[in-house]
């Protein structure tokens, strides 16, 4: 059974820290972007590592088209073993092109921040800010506790360096492919120009040799 907004407003402080009843949105609770973010590098050819951000309130994080990012929540979540959480991004971010690729649930018994892996599938850079209301969580009560089957791994407190290493160095986005094609076109254009110059020079040399030979024959 999903919990109503009234129940979340009354008891949500047990499951979310910090908690503000004003952030209850219908039957969900609104969560904010935390103080850490990681954005994958735009192009492998740039030889740049991913961009890790430690942010203050209002600090922006820019996610270019076709790029991948990890975003944490400001809030800590502590679910009882008879609760299951369902999570998603707010519609404003989804409409701008961000796609949640990290999953859509929180396990019973989970304790820690939530980590969202997102991909910018839109045509423009998406900017999110520290403390921006960006995520929603719904709570469902199970018919019994599942403590015997609880996950052993601790919840997230920060973006782990091992996760940054797993982020793709370059994604096959339309923008990345277009940039590659532009580079190939530029190289081919330069090669064609050099080939044209070489052909012109060789043609001139050959023509000169032929003219010299013919002139010599005519003069003999």
Secondary structure, DSSP 8 states (H G I E B T S, - for coil): -B--HHHHHHHGGGTEES--GGGEETTEEEEEEEEEEEE--S-GGGT---EEEE--TT-EEEE-TT-EEEEEEEEEEE--TTEEEEEEE-HHHHHHTEEE-S-SEE-TT-EEEEEEEEEE-SSS-EEEETT-EEEEEEEEE-SS--GGG---S--BSS--HHHHHHS-SS---HHHHHHHHHHHHHHHHHHHHHHHHHHHHHHHHHHHHHHHHHHHHHH-
